[in-house]
Amino acid sequence: MREVPLSEVKDDLSRYLRLAEKEGIVITRHGQAAGVLIGFASEDEWFDYRLENDPRFLRRVAAARASLRAGRGVLLEEVEEEPPANQPTPPHRGHGGSVKTPKGRGVAARGARGR
């Protein structure tokens, strides 16, 4: 981070905004840090900054972490491997009219052939 006196920032704010896109600028007043100038090179960076500093989002993240520590939740690997027990497996097209259930048992699919 670069330190710059407030008097310089006031004289050339647009220049320091451009510099802040690449590195944070600590603004000093009478030699003491008074604030930070943060620039955003893109709309995505601005969105990320807002999200990372949104108290509602931070509360949700904290609650989710607490839930995981308490043993509630599902690992990402488990989500990708099989659907939750309360949701049926989508039909597999082109497999002779049968559908695999979450337990692995085949059942006849209803449709033109199953009536």
Contact map, one row per residue, 1 for C-alpha under 8 A:
1110000000000000000000111100000000000000000000000000000000000000000000000000000000000000000000000000000000000000000
1111000000000000000000111100000000000000000000000000000000000000000000000000000000000000000000000000000000000000000
1111100000000000000000001111000000000000000000000000000000000000000000000000000000000000000000000000000000000000000
0111110110000000000000001111000000000000000000000000000000000000000000000000000000000000000000000000000000000000000
0011111110000000000000000011111000000000000000000000000000000000000000000000000000000000000000000000000000000000000
0001111111000000000000000011100000000000000000000000000000000000000000000000000000000000000000000000000000000000000
0000111111100000000000000000000000000000000000000000000000000000000000000000000000000000000000000000000000000000000
0001111111110000000000000000000000000000000000000000000000000000000000000000000000000000000000000000000000000000000
0001111111111001000000000010000000000000000000000000000000000000000000000000000000000000000000000000000000000000000
0000011111111000000000000000000000000000000000000000000000000000000000000000000000000000000000000000000000000000000
0000001111111000000000000000000000000000000000000000000000000000000000000000000000000000000000000000000000000000000
0000000111111111000000000000000000000000000000000000000000000000000000000000000000000000000000000000000000000000000
0000000011111111100000000000000000000000000000000000000000000000000000000000000000000000000000000000000000000000000
0000000000011111110000000000000000000000000000000000000000000000000000000000000000000000000000000000000000000000000
0000000000011111111000000000000000000000000000000000000000000000000000000000000000000000000000000000000000000000000
0000000010011111111100001000000000000000000000000000000000000000000000000000000000000000000000000000000000000000000
0000000000001111111110000000000000001110000000000000000000000000000000000000000000000000000000000000000000000000000
0000000000000111111111000000000000000010000000000000000000000000000000000000000000000000000000000000000000000000000
0000000000000011111111111000000000000010000000000000000000000000000000000000000000000000000000000000000000000000000
0000000000000001111111111000000000001111000000000000000000000000000000000000000000000000000000000000000000000000000
0000000000000000111111110000000000000111100000000000000000000000000000000000000000000000000000000000000000000000000
0000000000000000011111110000000000000010100000000000000000000000000000000000000000000000000000000000000000000000000
1100000000000000001111111000000000000110000000000000000000000000000000000000000000000000000000000000000000000000000
1100000000000000001111111100000000011110000000000000000000000000000000000000000000000000000000000000000000000000000
1111000000000001001100111110000000011100000000000000000000000000000000000000000000000000000000000000000000000000000
1111000000000000000000011111000011111000000000000000000000000000000000000000000000000000000000000000000000000000000
0011110010000000000000001111100011111000000000000000000000000000000000000000000000000000000000000000000000000000000
0011110000000000000000000111111111100000000000000000000000000000000000000000000000000000000000000000000000000000000
0000110000000000000000000011111111000000000000000000000000000000000000000000000000000000000000000000000000000000000
0000100000000000000000000001111100000000000000000000000000000000000000000000000000000000000000000000000000000000000
0000100000000000000000000001111110000000000000000000000000000000000000000000000000000000000000000000000000000000000
0000000000000000000000000001111111000000000000000000000000000000000000000000000000000000000000000000000000000000000
0000000000000000000000000111101111100000000000000000000000000000000000000000000000000000000000000000000000000000000
0000000000000000000000000111100111110000000000000000000000000000000000000000000000000000000000000000000000000000000
0000000000000000000000000111000011111000000000000000000000000000000000000000000000000000000000000000000000000000000
0000000000000000000000011110000001111100000000000000000000000000000000000000000000000000000000000000000000000000000
0000000000000000100100011110000000111110000000000000000000000000000000000000000000000000000000000000000000000000000
0000000000000000100110111000000000011111000000000000000000000000000000000000000000000000000000000000000000000000000
0000000000000000111111110000000000001111100000000000000000000000000000000000000000000000000000000000000000000000000
0000000000000000000110000000000000000111111011000000000000000000000000000000000000000000000000000000000000000000000
0000000000000000000011000000000000000011111010000000000000000000000000000000000000000000000000000000000000000000000
0000000000000000000000000000000000000001111111000000000000000000000000000000000000000000000000000000000000000000000
0000000000000000000000000000000000000001111111100000000000000000000000000000000000000000000000000000000000000000000
0000000000000000000000000000000000000000011111110000000000000000000000000000000000000000000000000000000000000000000
0000000000000000000000000000000000000001111111111000000000000000000000000000000000000000000000000000000000000000000
0000000000000000000000000000000000000001011111111100000000000000000000000000000000000000000000000000000000000000000
0000000000000000000000000000000000000000001111111110000000000000000000000000000000000000000000000000000000000000000
0000000000000000000000000000000000000000000111111111000000000000000000000000000000000000000000000000000000000000000
0000000000000000000000000000000000000000000011111111100000000000000000000000000000000000000000000000000000000000000
0000000000000000000000000000000000000000000001111111110000000000000000000000000000000000000000000000000000000000000
0000000000000000000000000000000000000000000000111111110010000000000000000000000000000000000000000000000000000000000
0000000000000000000000000000000000000000000000011111110011000000000000000000000000000000000000000000000000000000000
0000000000000000000000000000000000000000000000001111111011000000000000000000000000000000000000000000000000000000000
0000000000000000000000000000000000000000000000000111111111000000000000000000000000000000000000000000000000000000000
0000000000000000000000000000000000000000000000000000111111100000000000000000000000000000000000000000000000000000000
0000000000000000000000000000000000000000000000000000011111110000000000000000000000000000000000000000000000000000000
0000000000000000000000000000000000000000000000000011111111111000000000000000000000000000000000000000000000000000000
0000000000000000000000000000000000000000000000000001111111111100000000000000000000000000000000000000000000000000000
0000000000000000000000000000000000000000000000000000001111111110000000000000000000000000000000000000000000000000000
0000000000000000000000000000000000000000000000000000000111111111000000000000000000000000000000000000000000000000000
0000000000000000000000000000000000000000000000000000000011111111100000000000000000000000000000000000000000000000000
0000000000000000000000000000000000000000000000000000000001111111110000000000000000000000000000000000000000000000000
0000000000000000000000000000000000000000000000000000000000111111111000000000000000000000000000000000000000000000000
0000000000000000000000000000000000000000000000000000000000011111111100000000000000000000000000000000000000000000000
0000000000000000000000000000000000000000000000000000000000001111111110000000000000000000000000000000000000000000000
0000000000000000000000000000000000000000000000000000000000000111111111000000000000000000000000000000000000000000000
0000000000000000000000000000000000000000000000000000000000000011111111111000000000000000000000000000000000000000000
0000000000000000000000000000000000000000000000000000000000000001111111111000000000000000000000000000000000000000000
0000000000000000000000000000000000000000000000000000000000000000111111110000000000000000000000000000000000000000000
0000000000000000000000000000000000000000000000000000000000000000011111110000000000000000000000000000000000000000000
0000000000000000000000000000000000000000000000000000000000000000001111111000000000000000000000000000000000000000000
0000000000000000000000000000000000000000000000000000000000000000001111111100000000000000000000000000000000000000000
0000000000000000000000000000000000000000000000000000000000000000001100111110000000000000000000000000000000000000000
0000000000000000000000000000000000000000000000000000000000000000000000011111011000000000000000000000000000000000000
0000000000000000000000000000000000000000000000000000000000000000000000001111111000000000000000000000000000000000000
0000000000000000000000000000000000000000000000000000000000000000000000000111111100000000000000000000000000000000000
0000000000000000000000000000000000000000000000000000000000000000000000000011111110000000000000000000000000000000000
0000000000000000000000000000000000000000000000000000000000000000000000000111111111000000000000000000000000000000000
0000000000000000000000000000000000000000000000000000000000000000000000000111111111110000000000000000000000000000000
0000000000000000000000000000000000000000000000000000000000000000000000000001111111100000000000000000000000000000000
0000000000000000000000000000000000000000000000000000000000000000000000000000111111100000000000000000000000000000000
0000000000000000000000000000000000000000000000000000000000000000000000000000011111110000000000000000010000000000000
0000000000000000000000000000000000000000000000000000000000000000000000000000001111111011100000000000010000000000000
0000000000000000000000000000000000000000000000000000000000000000000000000000001001111110000000000000000000000000000
0000000000000000000000000000000000000000000000000000000000000000000000000000000000111111000000000000010000000000000
0000000000000000000000000000000000000000000000000000000000000000000000000000000000011111000000000000000000000000000
0000000000000000000000000000000000000000000000000000000000000000000000000000000000111111100000000000000000000000000
0000000000000000000000000000000000000000000000000000000000000000000000000000000000101111110000000000110000000000000
0000000000000000000000000000000000000000000000000000000000000000000000000000000000100011111000000011110000000000000
0000000000000000000000000000000000000000000000000000000000000000000000000000000000000001111100000010000000000000000
0000000000000000000000000000000000000000000000000000000000000000000000000000000000000000111110000111000000001000000
0000000000000000000000000000000000000000000000000000000000000000000000000000000000000000011111100111000000000000000
0000000000000000000000000000000000000000000000000000000000000000000000000000000000000000001111101000000000000000000
0000000000000000000000000000000000000000000000000000000000000000000000000000000000000000000111111000000000000000000
0000000000000000000000000000000000000000000000000000000000000000000000000000000000000000000111111110000000000000000
0000000000000000000000000000000000000000000000000000000000000000000000000000000000000000000001111100000000000000000
0000000000000000000000000000000000000000000000000000000000000000000000000000000000000000000011111110000000011100110
0000000000000000000000000000000000000000000000000000000000000000000000000000000000000000001100111111000001111000000
0000000000000000000000000000000000000000000000000000000000000000000000000000000000000000111100101111100001111000000
0000000000000000000000000000000000000000000000000000000000000000000000000000000000000000101100000111111111100000000
0000000000000000000000000000000000000000000000000000000000000000000000000000000000000001100000000011111111100000000
0000000000000000000000000000000000000000000000000000000000000000000000000000000001101001100000000001111110000000000
0000000000000000000000000000000000000000000000000000000000000000000000000000000000000000000000000001111110000000000
0000000000000000000000000000000000000000000000000000000000000000000000000000000000000000000000000001111111000000000
0000000000000000000000000000000000000000000000000000000000000000000000000000000000000000000000000001111111100000000
0000000000000000000000000000000000000000000000000000000000000000000000000000000000000000000000000111100111110000000
0000000000000000000000000000000000000000000000000000000000000000000000000000000000000000000000000111100011111000000
0000000000000000000000000000000000000000000000000000000000000000000000000000000000000000000000001110000001111100010
0000000000000000000000000000000000000000000000000000000000000000000000000000000000000000001000001110000000111110010
0000000000000000000000000000000000000000000000000000000000000000000000000000000000000000000000001000000000011111111
0000000000000000000000000000000000000000000000000000000000000000000000000000000000000000000000000000000000001111111
0000000000000000000000000000000000000000000000000000000000000000000000000000000000000000000000000000000000000111111
0000000000000000000000000000000000000000000000000000000000000000000000000000000000000000000000001000000000000111111
0000000000000000000000000000000000000000000000000000000000000000000000000000000000000000000000001000000000011111111
0000000000000000000000000000000000000000000000000000000000000000000000000000000000000000000000000000000000000111111
